[in-house]
Amino acid sequence: MTAQNPLNRFAEDLREDVLAFAEAREDELMLADSFTQVAFDMLSEAGEFDDPLTCYHRARGMEVSGYGVDEDEGRLDIFLTVHTNASPPTTVTRQQVDVAFRRLRGFLDWCLGSRFLDLEESSPVFDMASHIHSVRRELTQVRQCVITDGRTTVETLPQDGLGDLAVTSSLWDIVRLHRLSTSGREREAITVDFGQRYGSPLPCLEADGTQEGYRAFLLLVPGEVLRSIYSDFGARLLETNVRSFLQARGKVNRGIRDTITREPERFLAYNNGITLTAESVELCDFKGGRAIQRLERMQIVNGGQTTASLLATDRGRADLKQVHVAAKLIEIEAGDIHDELVRNVSRYSNSQNRVSEADFSSNDPFHVRIEELSRTTWAPASAGTQRQTKWFYERARGQYQDAKASEPTPARRRMFSAEHPTSQRFTKTDLAKFENTWDQLPHIVSRGAQKNFADYMIRRSDRHPVEVDRTYFERVVAKAILFRTAERVVQRQNFGGYRANIVTYTLALLSNEVSQRLDLGRIWREQALTETLQLTIAELAHEVHRIITNPPSARNITEWCKSEQCWNSVLASASREPVNRIRNELQDAESTKSEQSRLVSELPGEYVDNLTRLVAISPMAWRLLAEWGAETAALEPKQRQLAIRIGRAIDRGRDIKPSDAAEAVGILDHARSLGYEAEAGSV
C-alpha cells in the first residue's frame, strides 16, 4: 500500500535525494542542512524564492536555516526547516509550527538589532546577520517561511507587521512540496480575484470572434494593483524563462523608474505594456461594460521589467495613482496545445529586449541532446570494480525518480539504481555551475543556481554553436567529477563555511593557471582525480579561503564573492606554486592550440577580424595599455581589467569570448583616438 501511495513515494524519493546530497559531499552528520539545500533548490527552480543561501544558526529564542536578500525589491526571506527524515511522512504539529515561526521572528529581531556583533566576524552566521542588518532600512517586506518533510494541518499563519515592514508567513510541508513537484508546472497555480483582493474588477475589451484554443482581451491595469500583485506573488508570476532572462540582465530598468518618479501621468504613453496568460478568465458586468473578476493560473509572459520596477522604484513607496499599464490578456485553454501556445506567446511577445532562443531553455535542443547522450553513454568502470554505470542528466526536475518508478519490478528498480547511481545524477543548474567554473566565472556561480544558469544560457547563445557529441558529453562529466571531488576535498579542510564559494573559486583558479589544459579525458577514463590533483586542490583552496574571507573595507563576504573584483583579487594574490606538481596531468599544448585554431576557423567573420587585431598586440602591450589607462584616467576600471584579461588570454592561448573581443577592439580604438599607440608585438 505504501509503495502505491504517491505522497509516500514522493517522501521516500525526497529522503533519498537528501541522503545522496549528503553522501556526495561527506555531510552524513548534517542531514538537516542537506534537506534545506534540496528544498531550496526545488523552490528556487520553481520560482517561489530567489536562490536563498543555507546558513544554520540556533541560540536562545531564535533559529534559522537560511536566508535571501533581494535589494532591488527591498525584500528579505528567512527560512527554518523542520526535518523529520521519516518515510512515510509523520505529522508536524501546530505547536511545532508555531514554535518555528516564533524562533524565526526572534532571529529577525536579533539581526535588526546589534547583538550579533559579539559573533566571530569570519563566521557565515555573522556574515548573514550583518548583511540583513546593513539593508534593514531599505527593506519593505519580510517573508518568513517554514519548510518541513512532515505533514501539517495548519491553516492560519502569523501575518503581523514590524513597524513599516510587512511580514508575511508561508508553510511548505510534504503535501505542498509534492503538489509543486507533480503539478506539471514549475510553480503552484496563481489565482487572482481582483474584486475580492484588490477592491475592483478590471474593465476590459474582448476581441471579436472565437479563436481555436484561446480568447484575447485588452485592459488597463492600475499601477498600484500591479505592484500589489507582484508584492504578493513575487517572481513566480513570471513565466520561467522570462524570469531567468530578467535575472541575468537586472530587474530595474532605469527608463521605467525615471518615468514613474518624474512623469507618472505619461507612463501609459511611454511604456509598451505587458502580456498576461491565464487558463480561465471569469468576467462580470461592471459600469455598463464587462470586467475581469478572476484569473486562474495567471502568468506574466512579457513585461517582467515593468512589473518588477513598479515594486522596486523607491523600494515600493512611489505614488502610483497616476500610473496605468496597458495589458494584453490571452486565455489559453488547458490541453495538448497549452504549453506550446504559452511558450510561443512568451517568445513572440518579448520584443522590448532581445530574448534569444536559448533563454527559452526548457526544451532547448542543447539540453535535449545532452539528455540523449546521458541515456546511452556508458562510463568506464572505476578502479577496483567491473561495473559500468551511466551519468544521468536530469533536464527537467523529477526525471530520475520518474524513470526509476517506471521500472515494473523491485528487482528492475534496483538494477536501475545500480546502473544510474544517485551520485551520478546532475541537473541543468549543475551543468551551468560546472561550465561557468571551468570558464573562470566563479563570481557568477556565487550568485546562485538560477542566476548562474541564466547567465550560462545567454553566454552560450552568444558563442559559436558547439557540437554536442560524445566527446563533449565526456568532458562535461569530467568537469562534474572534478567539481564534486573538489567539494569533498574542501569539506575535509574544515574551513567552517563558504564551501560553495571556495570550491568554485579554487577550480576557476586551477583552470586559469593551467589555461584549461587539464586532461579531462583522463578524468573521464579513470572516473576519479589523482591523489596529486586532489592535494593541489586542497592547497589552492587554502589560498582562496585566505583571500575571500578578508574582503576590503569589511565587506560582506557572501556579497564580496559575487563581485568580479573578488575574482580579480584571487587572480592577483593567490600563490600558484601548488599547480607545479600536476604538470604531467595537462594536455599537450600544441594539440590544445590546434583545437583552438580549428574552432576559430569556424567562427563568424567579424569575430575572426577582431581576434586578428587583438592577437597582433603582445600580452605585455595589453598590460601597458591598462597602466596608461589608469595613469591618464582615460579608461574605466572595467576596461583596464578587460585589457589585462585579454593579454593574459593571448599569453596562455585561451579562448576570448566574442563580446570581450568586440569590447577590447573598442578600447583600442578609443585609446588610439586619444593619441595612444599599442604597437604590435611590443608596446
N, C-alpha and C positions, 0 to 999 in steps of 0.2 A: 504493500500500500504506500509506504513512504517513498519508494523509488518512483512511483507513478504520480506523486503529488508535485505539480510544477513548482510551487513555492519551496517545498523541501529540497527539490533537486537544485533550484537556484541557490538556496542557502548552502548546500553542500559544495556546489561549484565555487561560490564566493569563498568558502572556507579553504578550498584547495588553492584558489588564487592567492589568498593571504599567506598560506604556508609556503607556496612556491616562491612568492616575492621575498619572504623572509629567508628561506634557504639559499636562494640565489645570491643574497647579499650578506649571508652569515649573520643574520639578525634573529636567530631562532628564539632568543630570550626576550625579543621585543615585538611580539605578535600584534600588540595593540597599535604600535606605530606603523606596522605593515598594513594593518586593516585601515588605518587612517589614510595612508597613501593610496591604497587601492580604491577606497571610496572617493578620495579627492579626484583621482584620475577619471573615474566613472562620471562624477558630477561635472567636472570641467569639460570633458568631451561632449557632454550633453548640453553645455552652455548654461548650466544652472549657476555656476560660480566661475571665477576667472583665475585659474591656476593658483589656488591657495598653497601656502607653504606649511609643511609639517614641522611643528615645534611643540613638544610637550613640556608642561610645567604644572606642578601641583604644590600648593602651600596652604596654609590655614585659610579657609574661606574662599579659595579660588582654585580653578583648574582649567586648563586649555590644552587642546591638541594641535591647533594650527590657526593660521590667520591669513588674511589677504587684504591689501590696501589698494584701492583704485583712486588715486589722487585726482585724476581727471574728473571723476564723478563725485568726489567727496564722500566716498563710501568705505566703511570698514566691515569686513566679515570676520567673525571669530567662531571657532568650532570646538566642540567637545565630542569625542567618540566614546560610546559605551560598548565595549567589545566583550561578547559572551563566549565566542568561539564554540557555539553549540549548534549541532545539526542533528535532528530537526530544531528549528529556532525555538528558544524559550521566550517567556514573557518578560518584558521590561516594564516594571510597574509605574503607575502615575507618580509615586513618591520618588522613584529613581530619576524620572524625567524632570520633576520639579527641582530636585537637588542639583541636577546637571545645569539647568538654566540659572539657578542661584549662584553656582560656582563660576559660571561664565560671567555673570554680572559682577561678581567680586573681582574677577580678573580685569574686566573693563575699568572698574573704579580704580584699581591698583595702577593701571597704565596711565590713566588720565591724571592721576596724582604723580608723586615723585618718589614713592617708596622703593621703586625698582632700582634706584641709583645705588643701593647697597650691594647689588649683584656684581659678579665679576664681569668687567666690561667686554672681555673677549668671548663671552658665552653667547650662544644663539638666543637664549631667553632674554638676556639684556638687549640684544640686537632687536628682537621682536618688540619688547616693551618700549624701547627708546624710539623705534620707528613710529609706533602708534602714538606715543606722547608728542612726537615732533609734528605730526599732522593734525593734532586734536582740534585746532582752531579752524581748520579747513573742512572738517567733516560736517556733513548734514544728515547722514544716515548710518546706522549700525545694524547689521544683520547678524543675529546670534543663532547658531544652528547646532542642533544635537543630532548625531548620526549613530545608529546602532544596528547590529546584525540580529537583534531580537525583535519580537512583535510587541506593539503597543496598541492600546485602545484610547489613547489620549486624543481628545477632540478640540480642546481650547488651550491656547498657549499665551504666555505673557506678551503684551504688545505695548508696554509702557515706554514713555519717553525719558530723556535725561537732559533737562534744560531745553536747549534749542535742537537737540539731537532726536531724530525719530529712531526709536529702537524697535525692530521687528524680530519675531522669532519664527523658526521653522524646525520641523522634526522629520527626519528621514529614517524610518525603520525598515526592516527587511521587506515588508509588503510594498512600501513605496519604492524602494530600490528595485524590487522585482518588476513592478509596473513600469518603471523607467526603462529597464533593460529589454522588456518584451513588447513595448508599445509599437514597434515598427518605425518609431521616430527617435530622434536623439534627445527628446525632451518631453516633459509632460505637456498635455494639451493646455493651451491658454484660452480660457473663455472669458469674454469681457461683456458685461451687461452695462451699457452706457447710462441708461436711465437710473438703474439702481446704484451703481458705483460712482458715477461721475456727474449725477444730477440731471442729465437731459439726454435723450436720444439725439443722434446726429442726422440732420436733414440731408437728403441725397437725391440724386437723379439716377434712374436706372436706364441703361442703354436699351433701345428698342430691339425687339426680336430676341429669340432664344437661341443661343449658340450651343452646339453639342458639347456637353461636359462642363460648361461654365456660364456664369452671368457676370455682367460688369456694371459697376456703379461709380459715380463721381460725387465727391463730397468735400467739404472744408472741415478740417479738424482744428478746434481751438488749441493754441499753443499750450495753454495750461493743462488741457486734457491729455495731450500727447506726452507732456512732461510727466504727468502723474502716472500714466500707463507705464512709461519706461522706468519710473521710480519703483513701481510695484513689481514689475516682472523682470526688469533688467535685460541683460544681453540675450536671454533665451527667446526674446521677441524676434530676434534677428535670425533669418534663415541661416543655417550653419555656415555655409561657405562665405556668405557676405560678412558674417561675424568675424571669421578668420581674416578676411580681406581688410576689415577695419582695424583689427588688432595689429596688423603689420604696418599700417600706414598712419596710425594715430586717430583718436576718436574725435578730436575737436577741430573743426575747420575754422580757420581764422575769419574768413569772409562771412560765414554764418554767424559767428559770435559777434562780429562788429555790427552786422545788420540788426541783431537782436538788441544790442545795447544802445545803438545810436539812432537807428531808424526803424523801430519795430513796426510802424504802420506800413512800411514798404516791403516787409518780409515776403508777403504773398506775391508781390510783383517780381522780386528778385530770385526767389527760390524755385527750383524745379519740382518740388513736391516729393511725395513718397508713393510707393506701391505696396498695397496690402494684399494678402490672400487669406481666405477662410474657407472651411469646409461647409459651414452653414451660416447663412445670413437671415436673421429674424427682423422683419420690418414691422412698423407700426404707423398709424396715422398721426400726423403732427403738424399743426398750424396750416391746415389746408393742403398739405402735401404728404409725402412719405419720408420716413426717417428710419435709421438703423438703430434698433433697440439692443440687439445682442449678436455677437460674433463668436463662433465656436472654432477652435483650432486656428486662432489668429496668428499671422506671422507678418513681419515687415521684410520684404524681399528686396526693396530698394529704398534708400533714404535713411540708412542707418546713421550716417554722419549728422544729418539734420536732426534726427530723433535724439541721439546722444548729446548733441550740442545744446539742445534745449535744457537738458538737465545740468550739463556741465558749466554752462555760462554763469559766471558769478556763483559757482557751486550751488546752482538751483535756486538762487534768490532773485534772479532777474524778474522784472514785471512783464508778464507775457499776455496781458489783457488785450493788447493790440495785435498780437501775433496770431495769424491763421496759416495753416499748412494745407495746400491742395493735395488731395489724395485720390488715387485710383484703387478701387477695391475689386478684386476678382474672386468670386465664389466658385470654387472648384470642387466638384462632387468627389467623394471618396470612391475609389475603384482602381481599375488597372492603369488608367492614364493619369491618375492623380500626381504621383511623384514626378513623372516626366514633364507634365504641364507646369507644376510648381517650379521645377528646375529651369525650364525654358523661360518662364515669366521672369525669374530672378536673373537669368543670364542676359536676356534682351532688354531688361529694364535698366540695368546698370550702365548708363552712358555718361554720367557726370564724371566718373573717374574710370580709368582703364581697368577692366577686370578680365584677366586672361582666362583661357580655358583651364589652366592649372589651378585657379582659385576655386573652381567647382570640382573638388577633388574626390568626391565620394566614389565615383566610378571612373576616375581618370585612367586611361589605358596604361600609364606608367605603373600604377599600383595593381591593376588587374594582371599585368604581365609578371610582376614580382610574385603575386599570389600564385599564379600558374606554375612558375618555376619552383616555388617552395613546396608544392604538392608532388613534384616529380623528381626533384634533385636529392639524391642520397648523399649524406655527408660521410666522409671516411670514418672508419671506426677509430675511437680514441685509443690511446696507448693502453695495452693490457686487456683490451676487450676485442671481441669479434663481431659485436652487434653494430650494424649501421643504423643511423637514425636520420630524421629529416628536421629541418628548421621550419616551423610553421609560421607563415606571415599572416597575421590577423588584420586583413584590410578593413573589416568592419567589426565593431565590438561584439563579442559573443560567438564568433565563427568557430573558435576552437571547441567550446563546450557544445555547440550545436552539432559539430562534426562527430564529437565523441558520443553524444547522446543518440545519434542516428544509428550507431552500430547496434545490431539486433540482439546480441547476447552479452552477458558479463565477460565471457572469455574474449570476445571481439573487442570490447571496450578496453580490457587490459592490454590487448595487443596494440590498440591504437595509442594508448598512453606510452607503451614501450617504444613504439615507432616515432612518436611525436612527444618527447618529454616536455613537461610544462616549462622547464628551464630553457627550452629552445623555442619558445614562442615569443614573437616580437610584433609590435603594432606599428601603425603609421607614425605615431609620435616618437616611438623608439627609433625608427629608421631615421627620422629627421634629426634626432639627438646624436646618433652615431655619425651621420654625414656632416652635420654642421660642426661637430667637434673636430673631425678629421680635416675639414676645410678651415680650421683655426678661427672659429667664431664662438668661443666659449661664453662671451658676454651675451650673445643672442640666446644660446642654450640656457643660460642662467635666468632668463626672463620667464621661463615656464614652458610646459609642454605644448600648449596650444599656440602661444605666440611664436615659439620656435618653429613649430610645424608650418604656420602661415608664412613665416619668413623663408623657410626652406622651399616651399612650393613656388613662391614668387621668384626666388633666386633661380630655381631650376627652370622656370619658364623663360627667364631672361638669357639662359645659356643655350648654346647649340645643343640640339637633342642628342642624347646618348643612346646607344643600342643596348637595350636591356636583354642581355643574353645570359647564358650560364656563367660566363666569366664574371660579368657584372654582379650577378647574384652571389657568387662565391666571395667576392670582395666585400660585399655588404655584410655577409655572415662573419667574415674575418674581423670586420670592424665591430660587430656585435660581441664577438668573443673577446676582443681587445678591451672594449668598454666594460663588459661585465666582470672580467677578471680584474680590471683596474678598480672596480667598486669593492671587490673583496680585499684587494691589496690595501687600499686606502682605509677600509674598515679596520684592518688589523693594526693600523698605526695609532689608533686611539686618540685622534685629534679632538674629539669631544663635540664636533659639529661641523656644518658646512661641507659634508661629504660630497654632495652632488656638485657643488661649485669646484671643489678640489679635483674631483675626477675629470670633469670636462676641461678645466684649465691645464691639468697635468698632461692629458693626452693631446691637447692642442699644442702645448709647448713641445712635446715629443715630435708631433707631426711637423712643426715648424723647423725644429733643429735638424731633422733628417730629410727635409724637403719632400715629405710624403713618400719617401723611398723605402719605408719599412716593408719587408717581404710579406705581404698579405697572403700570397699564395701558400707560403709555408704555414702560416697560422691556420689556413683552411685545411691543409693536408693533415696537420697534426691535431687540429681542433683544440689547441691549447697554446699558451705562451711559454717560452722557455723560462727557466729559473732566472737566467741573466736579465731577460727583459722585465720580469716581474720585480727584480731588485732595482733595476733602473727606474721603473715607475714609482717605486716606494721612495727613492731618494729625490726624484723630481717633485713628488708630492710634498715632501717637507719644504722644499724651496717655495712651492706655490702657496702652501699654508702660511709660511712666514710673511709673504707679500700681501696676500688678500686679506689677512686678518689685521693688517696695520694700515688701514686706509688713511689718506691725507685728511687733515682737519677733522679727525674723529668722525668721519662719515659713517653712516650705517653700512655695515659690512655686506648685508644682502643686497642693498641697492648699489653699493660700490661694485659688486661683482657683475652687475648688469650693464656696466658702462664700458665703452671701448677704451677709455682712459685706464681702467684696471688692466685690461689685456696688454696695452702698451707698457704699463708698468711692469708686468710679469716678463714681457719680452726684454725689457731693458735691464732688469735687476736679477733675474734668476741665473744661477750657475748652470752651465751646460756640461760640466765635467762628467756627470753620470752617463751621458749618452755615448761617450767614447767606447765603452765596453761592448756596445751592440753593433759595431761597425760591420761585423760579419753576418748580421741579420738584415742587411739592406740589399735592395735590388741593385743590379749593375747600373751605374749612372748613364752609360751610353744607351742601354735599352730603354731607360726612362725617358731620355731626351728623344729617342726615336719615336716612342709612343706619343710624346707631346707634339712632335713635328707632324705626325700623321693626323692628329686631331686638329692642329692649326690649319692644315691644308684643306680641311673640310668646312672651315668657318666662313661666315659671310665676309664679302669683300671689304666693307667698311671696318670691320673688326681687324682684319689682317693688315689693312693700311695703318690703323692706329698702333698695332703691335710693332710694325716695322719702324715707325717713328720712335717708339719707346725704347726698343732694344738697341737702337743706334746710339744711345747715350749710356755711358758707363754707370755701373752702380754707384761709384764714388761721386759722379757728377750729380746724381739724384740727391745724394746726401748734402752736397754743397748747395744745391738749389734750395733745399729745406732750410739750411743755415742762413742763406741770403734772404729768404722769405721772412725769417724770424728777425734778423737784424734790421731790415727795412720796413717791417710790418706790412709788406706787400702781399703776403699770403696768410690766410687764416690758419689757426692751429690744425683744423681738419685737413686742409690742403697740404700743410707741411708733413703731417703724419702719412698721408697718401703717398707723397713723394718718397718718403723713407721706405714705405712698404713696396713701392714699385721697384726701387733699387734693390731691395732685399730679394724680391721675386726674380728679378733678372739674374742676380748673382747666384741664386740657388736653382735656377731652371724650373721655377714653379709656374703654374698657370696664373694668368691675370684675367679677372672677370671682365666681360665686355663693358659693363658700366664703369668699372675702375679705369679701364683703358681710355674710354671716352673722356672721363673727368680729368685724367692725367694729361691728355693732349690739350685740353682746355687750360690747364695750369701752365703748360709750356707756352702756349700762345699768349696767355696773359703776361707771363714773365718777360717774354720777348718784346711785347708791346711797351714794356717799361724800360727796355734797353738791356735786359739781361740776356746773355747768350750761354746756353748749355751746349758745349761743343761735343760732338760725337766722340765717344771713347775716352774723353778726358774730363774737361771742366763742365 
